[in-house]
Amino acid sequence: MTDALREACRKAVHVITAEGEILRAGRAVLFVLAEIGFHPVIARFLMRRPFIFGVEWGYTIVANHRAFFAKILFRR
């Protein structure tokens, strides 16, 4: 693993599809949700423009504030 790839993976989720396409961040999350069957119709709908921009924006906010969201979402 290169240093650049390690840094990219530290910042966002990455998925490589069966076709070899590399997805990252919000697109990767939506792809995984669609593949595992968790609301696949909604996930595929959100992958379209202009909705994907909102998904990516939301992913960026959560990713940049992981510690804050972890305290809120994963309380004991």
N, CA, C and O atoms as a Maestro MAE file, in Angstrom:
{
 s_m_m2io_version
 :::
 2.0.0
}

f_m_ct {
 s_m_title
 :::
 protein
 m_atom[304] {
  # First column is atom index #
  i_m_mmod_type
  r_m_x_coord
  r_m_y_coord
  r_m_z_coord
  i_m_residue_number
  s_m_chain_name
  s_m_pdb_residue_name
  s_m_pdb_atom_name
  i_m_atomic_number
  :::
  1 25 0.855 -1.170 0.000 1 A "MET " " N  " 7
  2 3 0.000 0.000 0.000 1 A "MET " " CA " 6
  3 2 0.900 1.232 0.000 1 A "MET " " C  " 6
  4 15 1.816 1.345 0.814 1 A "MET " " O  " 8
  5 25 0.634 2.131 -0.901 2 A "THR " " N  " 7
  6 3 1.416 3.360 -0.972 2 A "THR " " CA " 6
  7 2 0.972 4.327 0.123 2 A "THR " " C  " 6
  8 15 -0.106 4.180 0.698 2 A "THR " " O  " 8
  9 25 1.811 5.307 0.397 3 A "ASP " " N  " 7
  10 3 1.459 6.312 1.402 3 A "ASP " " CA " 6
  11 2 0.232 7.113 0.972 3 A "ASP " " C  " 6
  12 15 -0.610 7.455 1.802 3 A "ASP " " O  " 8
  13 25 0.132 7.413 -0.326 4 A "ALA " " N  " 7
  14 3 -1.020 8.176 -0.831 4 A "ALA " " CA " 6
  15 2 -2.308 7.382 -0.663 4 A "ALA " " C  " 6
  16 15 -3.332 7.945 -0.276 4 A "ALA " " O  " 8
  17 25 -2.272 6.085 -0.946 5 A "LEU " " N  " 7
  18 3 -3.457 5.240 -0.786 5 A "LEU " " CA " 6
  19 2 -3.823 5.102 0.683 5 A "LEU " " C  " 6
  20 15 -5.002 5.135 1.036 5 A "LEU " " O  " 8
  21 25 -2.835 4.949 1.531 6 A "ARG " " N  " 7
  22 3 -3.085 4.839 2.977 6 A "ARG " " CA " 6
  23 2 -3.788 6.099 3.495 6 A "ARG " " C  " 6
  24 15 -4.732 6.009 4.279 6 A "ARG " " O  " 8
  25 25 -3.324 7.266 3.055 7 A "GLU " " N  " 7
  26 3 -3.930 8.527 3.481 7 A "GLU " " CA " 6
  27 2 -5.357 8.658 2.948 7 A "GLU " " C  " 6
  28 15 -6.253 9.112 3.661 7 A "GLU " " O  " 8
  29 25 -5.564 8.260 1.691 8 A "ALA " " N  " 7
  30 3 -6.910 8.324 1.102 8 A "ALA " " CA " 6
  31 2 -7.869 7.397 1.848 8 A "ALA " " C  " 6
  32 15 -9.020 7.762 2.087 8 A "ALA " " O  " 8
  33 25 -7.409 6.214 2.213 9 A "CYS " " N  " 7
  34 3 -8.259 5.266 2.948 9 A "CYS " " CA " 6
  35 2 -8.522 5.737 4.377 9 A "CYS " " C  " 6
  36 15 -9.560 5.414 4.955 9 A "CYS " " O  " 8
  37 25 -7.590 6.497 4.948 10 A "ARG " " N  " 7
  38 3 -7.800 7.046 6.287 10 A "ARG " " CA " 6
  39 2 -8.911 8.090 6.273 10 A "ARG " " C  " 6
  40 15 -9.636 8.244 7.255 10 A "ARG " " O  " 8
  41 25 -9.042 8.806 5.158 11 A "LYS " " N  " 7
  42 3 -10.025 9.878 5.056 11 A "LYS " " CA " 6
  43 2 -11.402 9.399 4.628 11 A "LYS " " C  " 6
  44 15 -12.399 10.025 4.990 11 A "LYS " " O  " 8
  45 25 -11.495 8.307 3.868 12 A "ALA " " N  " 7
  46 3 -12.795 7.889 3.336 12 A "ALA " " CA " 6
  47 2 -12.819 6.392 3.053 12 A "ALA " " C  " 6
  48 15 -11.788 5.768 2.802 12 A "ALA " " O  " 8
  49 25 -14.024 5.837 3.100 13 A "VAL " " N  " 7
  50 3 -14.249 4.438 2.752 13 A "VAL " " CA " 6
  51 2 -14.004 4.274 1.245 13 A "VAL " " C  " 6
  52 15 -14.383 5.140 0.457 13 A "VAL " " O  " 8
  53 25 -13.375 3.176 0.853 14 A "HIS " " N  " 7
  54 3 -13.155 2.871 -0.556 14 A "HIS " " CA " 6
  55 2 -13.727 1.493 -0.871 14 A "HIS " " C  " 6
  56 15 -13.652 0.576 -0.052 14 A "HIS " " O  " 8
  57 25 -14.296 1.359 -2.063 15 A "VAL " " N  " 7
  58 3 -14.828 0.080 -2.539 15 A "VAL " " CA " 6
  59 2 -14.360 -0.115 -3.973 15 A "VAL " " C  " 6
  60 15 -14.392 0.823 -4.770 15 A "VAL " " O  " 8
  61 25 -13.927 -1.321 -4.306 16 A "ILE " " N  " 7
  62 3 -13.620 -1.671 -5.691 16 A "ILE " " CA " 6
  63 2 -14.698 -2.645 -6.135 16 A "ILE " " C  " 6
  64 15 -14.838 -3.727 -5.565 16 A "ILE " " O  " 8
  65 25 -15.459 -2.260 -7.153 17 A "THR " " N  " 7
  66 3 -16.560 -3.092 -7.639 17 A "THR " " CA " 6
  67 2 -16.012 -4.272 -8.439 17 A "THR " " C  " 6
  68 15 -14.825 -4.318 -8.759 17 A "THR " " O  " 8
  69 25 -16.880 -5.215 -8.753 18 A "ALA " " N  " 7
  70 3 -16.492 -6.376 -9.559 18 A "ALA " " CA " 6
  71 2 -15.997 -5.952 -10.938 18 A "ALA " " C  " 6
  72 15 -15.192 -6.649 -11.555 18 A "ALA " " O  " 8
  73 25 -16.480 -4.811 -11.419 19 A "GLU " " N  " 7
  74 3 -16.059 -4.309 -12.727 19 A "GLU " " CA " 6
  75 2 -14.740 -3.539 -12.645 19 A "GLU " " C  " 6
  76 15 -14.213 -3.117 -13.674 19 A "GLU " " O  " 8
  77 25 -14.202 -3.350 -11.441 20 A "GLY " " N  " 7
  78 3 -12.946 -2.655 -11.252 20 A "GLY " " CA " 6
  79 2 -13.087 -1.162 -10.990 20 A "GLY " " C  " 6
  80 15 -12.081 -0.458 -10.902 20 A "GLY " " O  " 8
  81 25 -14.302 -0.670 -10.865 21 A "GLU " " N  " 7
  82 3 -14.523 0.743 -10.582 21 A "GLU " " CA " 6
  83 2 -14.215 1.019 -9.106 21 A "GLU " " C  " 6
  84 15 -14.616 0.258 -8.225 21 A "GLU " " O  " 8
  85 25 -13.509 2.101 -8.855 22 A "ILE " " N  " 7
  86 3 -13.165 2.487 -7.490 22 A "ILE " " CA " 6
  87 2 -14.142 3.565 -7.043 22 A "ILE " " C  " 6
  88 15 -14.252 4.621 -7.665 22 A "ILE " " O  " 8
  89 25 -14.848 3.280 -5.953 23 A "LEU " " N  " 7
  90 3 -15.796 4.224 -5.374 23 A "LEU " " CA " 6
  91 2 -15.263 4.639 -4.021 23 A "LEU " " C  " 6
  92 15 -14.670 3.832 -3.305 23 A "LEU " " O  " 8
  93 25 -15.473 5.896 -3.668 24 A "ARG " " N  " 7
  94 3 -15.020 6.350 -2.357 24 A "ARG " " CA " 6
  95 2 -16.086 7.215 -1.709 24 A "ARG " " C  " 6
  96 15 -16.966 7.753 -2.381 24 A "ARG " " O  " 8
  97 25 -15.995 7.337 -0.414 25 A "ALA " " N  " 7
  98 3 -16.850 8.218 0.392 25 A "ALA " " CA " 6
  99 2 -18.323 7.840 0.275 25 A "ALA " " C  " 6
  100 15 -18.669 6.668 0.424 25 A "ALA " " O  " 8
  101 25 -19.185 8.799 0.016 26 A "GLY " " N  " 7
  102 3 -20.630 8.569 -0.027 26 A "GLY " " CA " 6
  103 2 -21.048 7.562 -1.080 26 A "GLY " " C  " 6
  104 15 -21.943 6.751 -0.842 26 A "GLY " " O  " 8
  105 25 -20.407 7.605 -2.250 27 A "ARG " " N  " 7
  106 3 -20.740 6.645 -3.309 27 A "ARG " " CA " 6
  107 2 -20.438 5.212 -2.863 27 A "ARG " " C  " 6
  108 15 -21.200 4.292 -3.161 27 A "ARG " " O  " 8
  109 25 -19.332 5.029 -2.154 28 A "ALA " " N  " 7
  110 3 -18.971 3.698 -1.665 28 A "ALA " " CA " 6
  111 2 -19.986 3.199 -0.639 28 A "ALA " " C  " 6
  112 15 -20.378 2.032 -0.667 28 A "ALA " " O  " 8
  113 25 -20.407 4.068 0.253 29 A "VAL " " N  " 7
  114 3 -21.395 3.685 1.270 29 A "VAL " " CA " 6
  115 2 -22.719 3.300 0.617 29 A "VAL " " C  " 6
  116 15 -23.318 2.284 0.972 29 A "VAL " " O  " 8
  117 25 -23.176 4.111 -0.339 30 A "LEU " " N  " 7
  118 3 -24.430 3.796 -1.020 30 A "LEU " " CA " 6
  119 2 -24.327 2.494 -1.804 30 A "LEU " " C  " 6
  120 15 -25.284 1.721 -1.842 30 A "LEU " " O  " 8
  121 25 -23.190 2.243 -2.423 31 A "PHE " " N  " 7
  122 3 -22.986 0.994 -3.155 31 A "PHE " " CA " 6
  123 2 -23.088 -0.205 -2.217 31 A "PHE " " C  " 6
  124 15 -23.753 -1.193 -2.532 31 A "PHE " " O  " 8
  125 25 -22.432 -0.115 -1.074 32 A "VAL " " N  " 7
  126 3 -22.475 -1.217 -0.098 32 A "VAL " " CA " 6
  127 2 -23.903 -1.430 0.407 32 A "VAL " " C  " 6
  128 15 -24.359 -2.569 0.500 32 A "VAL " " O  " 8
  129 25 -24.603 -0.360 0.729 33 A "LEU " " N  " 7
  130 3 -25.989 -0.488 1.199 33 A "LEU " " CA " 6
  131 2 -26.873 -1.154 0.141 33 A "LEU " " C  " 6
  132 15 -27.709 -1.996 0.468 33 A "LEU " " O  " 8
  133 25 -26.684 -0.774 -1.125 34 A "ALA " " N  " 7
  134 3 -27.467 -1.380 -2.201 34 A "ALA " " CA " 6
  135 2 -27.120 -2.856 -2.354 34 A "ALA " " C  " 6
  136 15 -28.010 -3.680 -2.564 34 A "ALA " " O  " 8
  137 25 -25.848 -3.197 -2.254 35 A "GLU " " N  " 7
  138 3 -25.414 -4.585 -2.440 35 A "GLU " " CA " 6
  139 2 -25.878 -5.500 -1.319 35 A "GLU " " C  " 6
  140 15 -26.201 -6.662 -1.569 35 A "GLU " " O  " 8
  141 25 -25.919 -5.000 -0.090 36 A "ILE " " N  " 7
  142 3 -26.330 -5.870 1.020 36 A "ILE " " CA " 6
  143 2 -27.843 -5.922 1.175 36 A "ILE " " C  " 6
  144 15 -28.371 -6.654 2.012 36 A "ILE " " O  " 8
  145 25 -28.535 -5.129 0.350 37 A "GLY " " N  " 7
  146 3 -29.989 -5.194 0.372 37 A "GLY " " CA " 6
  147 2 -30.653 -4.271 1.366 37 A "GLY " " C  " 6
  148 15 -31.833 -4.449 1.671 37 A "GLY " " O  " 8
  149 25 -29.935 -3.288 1.883 38 A "PHE " " N  " 7
  150 3 -30.510 -2.332 2.818 38 A "PHE " " CA " 6
  151 2 -31.034 -1.153 2.022 38 A "PHE " " C  " 6
  152 15 -30.278 -0.245 1.675 38 A "PHE " " O  " 8
  153 25 -32.306 -1.165 1.736 39 A "HIS " " N  " 7
  154 3 -32.957 -0.135 0.922 39 A "HIS " " CA " 6
  155 2 -32.233 0.102 -0.405 39 A "HIS " " C  " 6
  156 15 -31.819 1.228 -0.681 39 A "HIS " " O  " 8
  157 25 -32.073 -0.936 -1.229 40 A "PRO " " N  " 7
  158 3 -31.321 -0.775 -2.477 40 A "PRO " " CA " 6
  159 2 -31.937 0.232 -3.445 40 A "PRO " " C  " 6
  160 15 -31.209 0.913 -4.167 40 A "PRO " " O  " 8
  161 25 -33.259 0.338 -3.473 41 A "VAL " " N  " 7
  162 3 -33.899 1.290 -4.384 41 A "VAL " " CA " 6
  163 2 -33.552 2.724 -3.968 41 A "VAL " " C  " 6
  164 15 -33.241 3.563 -4.813 41 A "VAL " " O  " 8
  165 25 -33.607 2.994 -2.671 42 A "ILE " " N  " 7
  166 3 -33.271 4.329 -2.175 42 A "ILE " " CA " 6
  167 2 -31.790 4.626 -2.402 42 A "ILE " " C  " 6
  168 15 -31.432 5.732 -2.807 42 A "ILE " " O  " 8
  169 25 -30.929 3.637 -2.140 43 A "ALA " " N  " 7
  170 3 -29.489 3.840 -2.330 43 A "ALA " " CA " 6
  171 2 -29.174 4.147 -3.788 43 A "ALA " " C  " 6
  172 15 -28.396 5.058 -4.073 43 A "ALA " " O  " 8
  173 25 -29.765 3.402 -4.711 44 A "ARG " " N  " 7
  174 3 -29.512 3.660 -6.136 44 A "ARG " " CA " 6
  175 2 -30.089 5.004 -6.567 44 A "ARG " " C  " 6
  176 15 -29.504 5.687 -7.408 44 A "ARG " " O  " 8
  177 25 -31.214 5.385 -6.008 45 A "PHE " " N  " 7
  178 3 -31.806 6.686 -6.309 45 A "PHE " " CA " 6
  179 2 -30.877 7.806 -5.848 45 A "PHE " " C  " 6
  180 15 -30.675 8.780 -6.573 45 A "PHE " " O  " 8
  181 25 -30.310 7.674 -4.644 46 A "LEU " " N  " 7
  182 3 -29.431 8.707 -4.102 46 A "LEU " " CA " 6
  183 2 -28.099 8.800 -4.845 46 A "LEU " " C  " 6
  184 15 -27.389 9.796 -4.707 46 A "LEU " " O  " 8
  185 25 -27.751 7.783 -5.626 47 A "MET " " N  " 7
  186 3 -26.513 7.820 -6.406 47 A "MET " " CA " 6
  187 2 -26.627 8.734 -7.623 47 A "MET " " C  " 6
  188 15 -25.625 9.025 -8.276 47 A "MET " " O  " 8
  189 25 -27.826 9.181 -7.926 48 A "ARG " " N  " 7
  190 3 -28.040 10.037 -9.102 48 A "ARG " " CA " 6
  191 2 -27.874 11.506 -8.742 48 A "ARG " " C  " 6
  192 15 -28.024 11.921 -7.593 48 A "ARG " " O  " 8
  193 25 -27.557 12.271 -9.783 49 A "ARG " " N  " 7
  194 3 -27.500 13.727 -9.619 49 A "ARG " " CA " 6
  195 2 -28.891 14.262 -9.466 49 A "ARG " " C  " 6
  196 15 -29.786 13.721 -10.116 49 A "ARG " " O  " 8
  197 25 -29.154 15.224 -8.708 50 A "PRO " " N  " 7
  198 3 -28.278 16.029 -7.851 50 A "PRO " " CA " 6
  199 2 -28.142 15.463 -6.441 50 A "PRO " " C  " 6
  200 15 -27.459 16.056 -5.605 50 A "PRO " " O  " 8
  201 25 -28.775 14.338 -6.164 51 A "PHE " " N  " 7
  202 3 -28.811 13.796 -4.802 51 A "PHE " " CA " 6
  203 2 -27.442 13.347 -4.307 51 A "PHE " " C  " 6
  204 15 -27.152 13.455 -3.115 51 A "PHE " " O  " 8
  205 25 -26.593 12.844 -5.209 52 A "ILE " " N  " 7
  206 3 -25.277 12.360 -4.797 52 A "ILE " " CA " 6
  207 2 -24.438 13.492 -4.201 52 A "ILE " " C  " 6
  208 15 -23.593 13.253 -3.338 52 A "ILE " " O  " 8
  209 25 -24.672 14.719 -4.658 53 A "PHE " " N  " 7
  210 3 -23.925 15.845 -4.105 53 A "PHE " " CA " 6
  211 2 -24.266 16.053 -2.635 53 A "PHE " " C  " 6
  212 15 -23.386 16.367 -1.833 53 A "PHE " " O  " 8
  213 25 -25.518 15.884 -2.280 54 A "GLY " " N  " 7
  214 3 -25.924 15.988 -0.883 54 A "GLY " " CA " 6
  215 2 -25.367 14.857 -0.040 54 A "GLY " " C  " 6
  216 15 -24.967 15.064 1.106 54 A "GLY " " O  " 8
  217 25 -25.341 13.657 -0.613 55 A "VAL " " N  " 7
  218 3 -24.775 12.500 0.098 55 A "VAL " " CA " 6
  219 2 -23.289 12.727 0.360 55 A "VAL " " C  " 6
  220 15 -22.807 12.496 1.469 55 A "VAL " " O  " 8
  221 25 -22.568 13.177 -0.659 56 A "GLU " " N  " 7
  222 3 -21.132 13.432 -0.503 56 A "GLU " " CA " 6
  223 2 -20.880 14.546 0.515 56 A "GLU " " C  " 6
  224 15 -19.948 14.454 1.315 56 A "GLU " " O  " 8
  225 25 -21.697 15.589 0.492 57 A "TRP " " N  " 7
  226 3 -21.564 16.688 1.445 57 A "TRP " " CA " 6
  227 2 -21.774 16.170 2.869 57 A "TRP " " C  " 6
  228 15 -20.994 16.481 3.770 57 A "TRP " " O  " 8
  229 25 -22.837 15.374 3.067 58 A "GLY " " N  " 7
  230 3 -23.109 14.805 4.383 58 A "GLY " " CA " 6
  231 2 -22.006 13.871 4.843 58 A "GLY " " C  " 6
  232 15 -21.630 13.882 6.015 58 A "GLY " " O  " 8
  233 25 -21.482 13.058 3.922 59 A "TYR " " N  " 7
  234 3 -20.380 12.151 4.263 59 A "TYR " " CA " 6
  235 2 -19.167 12.951 4.727 59 A "TYR " " C  " 6
  236 15 -18.522 12.593 5.713 59 A "TYR " " O  " 8
  237 25 -18.860 14.028 4.019 60 A "THR " " N  " 7
  238 3 -17.702 14.855 4.367 60 A "THR " " CA " 6
  239 2 -17.850 15.454 5.760 60 A "THR " " C  " 6
  240 15 -16.892 15.478 6.532 60 A "THR " " O  " 8
  241 25 -19.025 15.929 6.078 61 A "ILE " " N  " 7
  242 3 -19.259 16.515 7.405 61 A "ILE " " CA " 6
  243 2 -19.059 15.462 8.497 61 A "ILE " " C  " 6
  244 15 -18.381 15.716 9.493 61 A "ILE " " O  " 8
  245 25 -19.643 14.298 8.310 62 A "VAL " " N  " 7
  246 3 -19.506 13.237 9.317 62 A "VAL " " CA " 6
  247 2 -18.056 12.757 9.410 62 A "VAL " " C  " 6
  248 15 -17.542 12.552 10.510 62 A "VAL " " O  " 8
  249 25 -17.399 12.578 8.270 63 A "ALA " " N  " 7
  250 3 -16.019 12.100 8.273 63 A "ALA " " CA " 6
  251 2 -15.077 13.091 8.945 63 A "ALA " " C  " 6
  252 15 -14.140 12.692 9.637 63 A "ALA " " O  " 8
  253 25 -15.321 14.367 8.743 64 A "ASN " " N  " 7
  254 3 -14.445 15.382 9.344 64 A "ASN " " CA " 6
  255 2 -14.704 15.591 10.827 64 A "ASN " " C  " 6
  256 15 -13.908 16.236 11.510 64 A "ASN " " O  " 8
  257 25 -15.809 15.054 11.333 65 A "HIS " " N  " 7
  258 3 -16.162 15.212 12.753 65 A "HIS " " CA " 6
  259 2 -16.503 13.846 13.367 65 A "HIS " " C  " 6
  260 15 -17.473 13.718 14.114 65 A "HIS " " O  " 8
  261 25 -15.701 12.840 13.046 66 A "ARG " " N  " 7
  262 3 -15.963 11.462 13.508 66 A "ARG " " CA " 6
  263 2 -16.076 11.365 15.023 66 A "ARG " " C  " 6
  264 15 -16.986 10.714 15.538 66 A "ARG " " O  " 8
  265 25 -15.171 12.000 15.731 67 A "ALA " " N  " 7
  266 3 -15.174 11.898 17.202 67 A "ALA " " CA " 6
  267 2 -16.475 12.447 17.778 67 A "ALA " " C  " 6
  268 15 -17.053 11.846 18.684 67 A "ALA " " O  " 8
  269 25 -16.938 13.575 17.264 68 A "PHE " " N  " 7
  270 3 -18.182 14.176 17.738 68 A "PHE " " CA " 6
  271 2 -19.365 13.236 17.490 68 A "PHE " " C  " 6
  272 15 -20.160 12.992 18.397 68 A "PHE " " O  " 8
  273 25 -19.486 12.705 16.262 69 A "PHE " " N  " 7
  274 3 -20.609 11.825 15.944 69 A "PHE " " CA " 6
  275 2 -20.511 10.493 16.680 69 A "PHE " " C  " 6
  276 15 -21.535 9.891 17.002 69 A "PHE " " O  " 8
  277 25 -19.299 10.030 16.948 70 A "ALA " " N  " 7
  278 3 -19.152 8.791 17.705 70 A "ALA " " CA " 6
  279 2 -19.675 8.956 19.125 70 A "ALA " " C  " 6
  280 15 -20.290 8.037 19.666 70 A "ALA " " O  " 8
  281 25 -19.440 10.107 19.732 71 A "LYS " " N  " 7
  282 3 -19.947 10.362 21.090 71 A "LYS " " CA " 6
  283 2 -21.476 10.385 21.112 71 A "LYS " " C  " 6
  284 15 -22.096 9.898 22.058 71 A "LYS " " O  " 8
  285 25 -22.067 10.944 20.083 72 A "ILE " " N  " 7
  286 3 -23.526 11.044 20.026 72 A "ILE " " CA " 6
  287 2 -24.184 9.711 19.688 72 A "ILE " " C  " 6
  288 15 -25.157 9.310 20.327 72 A "ILE " " O  " 8
  289 25 -23.653 9.037 18.693 73 A "LEU " " N  " 7
  290 3 -24.304 7.825 18.168 73 A "LEU " " CA " 6
  291 2 -23.972 6.556 18.928 73 A "LEU " " C  " 6
  292 15 -24.761 5.611 18.914 73 A "LEU " " O  " 8
  293 25 -22.836 6.510 19.584 74 A "PHE " " N  " 7
  294 3 -22.413 5.256 20.210 74 A "PHE " " CA " 6
  295 2 -22.211 5.394 21.716 74 A "PHE " " C  " 6
  296 15 -21.181 5.004 22.265 74 A "PHE " " O  " 8
  297 25 -23.217 5.955 22.358 75 A "ARG " " N  " 7
  298 3 -23.190 6.048 23.821 75 A "ARG " " CA " 6
  299 2 -23.513 4.692 24.418 75 A "ARG " " C  " 6
  300 15 -24.169 3.859 23.793 75 A "ARG " " O  " 8
  301 25 -23.045 4.487 25.633 76 A "ARG " " N  " 7
  302 3 -23.353 3.230 26.321 76 A "ARG " " CA " 6
  303 2 -24.559 3.380 27.166 76 A "ARG " " C  " 6
  304 15 -24.974 2.426 27.824 76 A "ARG " " O  " 8
  :::
 }
 m_bond[303] {
  # First column is bond index #
  i_m_from
  i_m_to
  i_m_order
  :::
  1 1 2 1
  2 2 3 1
  3 3 4 2
  4 3 5 1
  5 5 6 1
  6 6 7 1
  7 7 8 2
  8 7 9 1
  9 9 10 1
  10 10 11 1
  11 11 12 2
  12 11 13 1
  13 13 14 1
  14 14 15 1
  15 15 16 2
  16 15 17 1
  17 17 18 1
  18 18 19 1
  19 19 20 2
  20 19 21 1
  21 21 22 1
  22 22 23 1
  23 23 24 2
  24 23 25 1
  25 25 26 1
  26 26 27 1
  27 27 28 2
  28 27 29 1
  29 29 30 1
  30 30 31 1
  31 31 32 2
  32 31 33 1
  33 33 34 1
  34 34 35 1
  35 35 36 2
  36 35 37 1
  37 37 38 1
  38 38 39 1
  39 39 40 2
  40 39 41 1
  41 41 42 1
  42 42 43 1
  43 43 44 2
  44 43 45 1
  45 45 46 1
  46 46 47 1
  47 47 48 2
  48 47 49 1
  49 49 50 1
  50 50 51 1
  51 51 52 2
  52 51 53 1
  53 53 54 1
  54 54 55 1
  55 55 56 2
  56 55 57 1
  57 57 58 1
  58 58 59 1
  59 59 60 2
  60 59 61 1
  61 61 62 1
  62 62 63 1
  63 63 64 2
  64 63 65 1
  65 65 66 1
  66 66 67 1
  67 67 68 2
  68 67 69 1
  69 69 70 1
  70 70 71 1
  71 71 72 2
  72 71 73 1
  73 73 74 1
  74 74 75 1
  75 75 76 2
  76 75 77 1
  77 77 78 1
  78 78 79 1
  79 79 80 2
  80 79 81 1
  81 81 82 1
  82 82 83 1
  83 83 84 2
  84 83 85 1
  85 85 86 1
  86 86 87 1
  87 87 88 2
  88 87 89 1
  89 89 90 1
  90 90 91 1
  91 91 92 2
  92 91 93 1
  93 93 94 1
  94 94 95 1
  95 95 96 2
  96 95 97 1
  97 97 98 1
  98 98 99 1
  99 99 100 2
  100 99 101 1
  101 101 102 1
  102 102 103 1
  103 103 104 2
  104 103 105 1
  105 105 106 1
  106 106 107 1
  107 107 108 2
  108 107 109 1
  109 109 110 1
  110 110 111 1
  111 111 112 2
  112 111 113 1
  113 113 114 1
  114 114 115 1
  115 115 116 2
  116 115 117 1
  117 117 118 1
  118 118 119 1
  119 119 120 2
  120 119 121 1
  121 121 122 1
  122 122 123 1
  123 123 124 2
  124 123 125 1
  125 125 126 1
  126 126 127 1
  127 127 128 2
  128 127 129 1
  129 129 130 1
  130 130 131 1
  131 131 132 2
  132 131 133 1
  133 133 134 1
  134 134 135 1
  135 135 136 2
  136 135 137 1
  137 137 138 1
  138 138 139 1
  139 139 140 2
  140 139 141 1
  141 141 142 1
  142 142 143 1
  143 143 144 2
  144 143 145 1
  145 145 146 1
  146 146 147 1
  147 147 148 2
  148 147 149 1
  149 149 150 1
  150 150 151 1
  151 151 152 2
  152 151 153 1
  153 153 154 1
  154 154 155 1
  155 155 156 2
  156 155 157 1
  157 157 158 1
  158 158 159 1
  159 159 160 2
  160 159 161 1
  161 161 162 1
  162 162 163 1
  163 163 164 2
  164 163 165 1
  165 165 166 1
  166 166 167 1
  167 167 168 2
  168 167 169 1
  169 169 170 1
  170 170 171 1
  171 171 172 2
  172 171 173 1
  173 173 174 1
  174 174 175 1
  175 175 176 2
  176 175 177 1
  177 177 178 1
  178 178 179 1
  179 179 180 2
  180 179 181 1
  181 181 182 1
  182 182 183 1
  183 183 184 2
  184 183 185 1
  185 185 186 1
  186 186 187 1
  187 187 188 2
  188 187 189 1
  189 189 190 1
  190 190 191 1
  191 191 192 2
  192 191 193 1
  193 193 194 1
  194 194 195 1
  195 195 196 2
  196 195 197 1
  197 197 198 1
  198 198 199 1
  199 199 200 2
  200 199 201 1
  201 201 202 1
  202 202 203 1
  203 203 204 2
  204 203 205 1
  205 205 206 1
  206 206 207 1
  207 207 208 2
  208 207 209 1
  209 209 210 1
  210 210 211 1
  211 211 212 2
  212 211 213 1
  213 213 214 1
  214 214 215 1
  215 215 216 2
  216 215 217 1
  217 217 218 1
  218 218 219 1
  219 219 220 2
  220 219 221 1
  221 221 222 1
  222 222 223 1
  223 223 224 2
  224 223 225 1
  225 225 226 1
  226 226 227 1
  227 227 228 2
  228 227 229 1
  229 229 230 1
  230 230 231 1
  231 231 232 2
  232 231 233 1
  233 233 234 1
  234 234 235 1
  235 235 236 2
  236 235 237 1
  237 237 238 1
  238 238 239 1
  239 239 240 2
  240 239 241 1
  241 241 242 1
  242 242 243 1
  243 243 244 2
  244 243 245 1
  245 245 246 1
  246 246 247 1
  247 247 248 2
  248 247 249 1
  249 249 250 1
  250 250 251 1
  251 251 252 2
  252 251 253 1
  253 253 254 1
  254 254 255 1
  255 255 256 2
  256 255 257 1
  257 257 258 1
  258 258 259 1
  259 259 260 2
  260 259 261 1
  261 261 262 1
  262 262 263 1
  263 263 264 2
  264 263 265 1
  265 265 266 1
  266 266 267 1
  267 267 268 2
  268 267 269 1
  269 269 270 1
  270 270 271 1
  271 271 272 2
  272 271 273 1
  273 273 274 1
  274 274 275 1
  275 275 276 2
  276 275 277 1
  277 277 278 1
  278 278 279 1
  279 279 280 2
  280 279 281 1
  281 281 282 1
  282 282 283 1
  283 283 284 2
  284 283 285 1
  285 285 286 1
  286 286 287 1
  287 287 288 2
  288 287 289 1
  289 289 290 1
  290 290 291 1
  291 291 292 2
  292 291 293 1
  293 293 294 1
  294 294 295 1
  295 295 296 2
  296 295 297 1
  297 297 298 1
  298 298 299 1
  299 299 300 2
  300 299 301 1
  301 301 302 1
  302 302 303 1
  303 303 304 2
  :::
 }
}
